Amino acid sequence: MDNYPEKLVQAINEYLEKYKGSKIFHYDFYTSTPYKDKSITQTTYRVYILYGNLFEVMGYTICSKPEWNFDEVSVSSMIAWEIKECYEKSGWPWS
């Protein structure tokens, strides 16, 4: 995570400090061109954290057009049972 945005790294460090025993189990990033003008890119960084049976995904997105940036860390969470239910009940081919 050496090249991850400082704001995201700071939020993760604060979370790990506040919730002792939590751990990062995965992180990734990808760059996309979601706009009509394909010269504008958007890079999304995500960090996956496990705390007990709670899964947290913290994300931060940077647009190549700086005025379009939100400059906020997003957080999504689900407990393991909810993930299991989604997996089993969704009807997706992989379930």
Secondary structure, 3 states (H helix, E strand, C coil): CCCCCHHHHHHHHHHHHHCCCCEEEEEEEEEECCCCCCCCCEEEEEEEEEECCEEEEEEEEEECCHHHCCCCCEEEEEEHHHHHHHHHHCCCCCC
